[in-house]
Amino acid sequence: MSEADIQALYVRYGYFLFRRCLTYVADEATAQDAVQEVFVRVLQSAAAFRGQADPKTWLCRISDHHCIDLLRRRRARGQSAGGPVDDGEGHGDGDPVADRLVRSDDPESMLTARRLMAALDPGARRLAILYFVDELTQDEMAAELGLSRKTIGKHLKKLGVWARTLLGEAKQAV
């Protein structure tokens, strides 16, 4: 893969990867840094890319692993895994997961969706991104993650129960 090919990948997928990284890290500056790091890794491993997978799939895998590593390092240092969470005043930051989960004209629902995403561990967050953002089927998720379809179904069900429980606790606190 030539430098021109990598530049073309950046032009074509750079913004997409930024939005994807932002979904993981919930902070624009960190997401921008993550995209830059993804392309540093692409430069370092370009010779290993055999073209058997779609370049977008390859880039997503690199960005997912990098962002999950960032979240794990944050958690190990005792920092919030989700980065800054909007306080409701500037609710229009366009979180892709929140946008897909709730009506974008409902600021309270958007804030709730952002808080739910921020509370997820890296593995559950990746699962939510594959399902809600990438709109993969359970079979596609199973192939991507190397798990059985039944395991994916169980994880999604557990994620739904967790979200409903968390939402129920939030309503009781009000």
Secondary structure as GFF3:
##gff-version 3
##sequence-region A 1 174
A	DSSP	alpha_helix	3	25	.	.	.	ID=ss1
A	DSSP	alpha_helix	28	45	.	.	.	ID=ss2
A	DSSP	three_ten_helix	46	48	.	.	.	ID=ss3
A	DSSP	alpha_helix	55	76	.	.	.	ID=ss4
A	DSSP	alpha_helix	96	101	.	.	.	ID=ss5
A	DSSP	alpha_helix	107	119	.	.	.	ID=ss6
A	DSSP	alpha_helix	122	128	.	.	.	ID=ss7
A	DSSP	pi_helix	129	133	.	.	.	ID=ss8
A	DSSP	alpha_helix	138	145	.	.	.	ID=ss9
A	DSSP	alpha_helix	149	173	.	.	.	ID=ss10
###
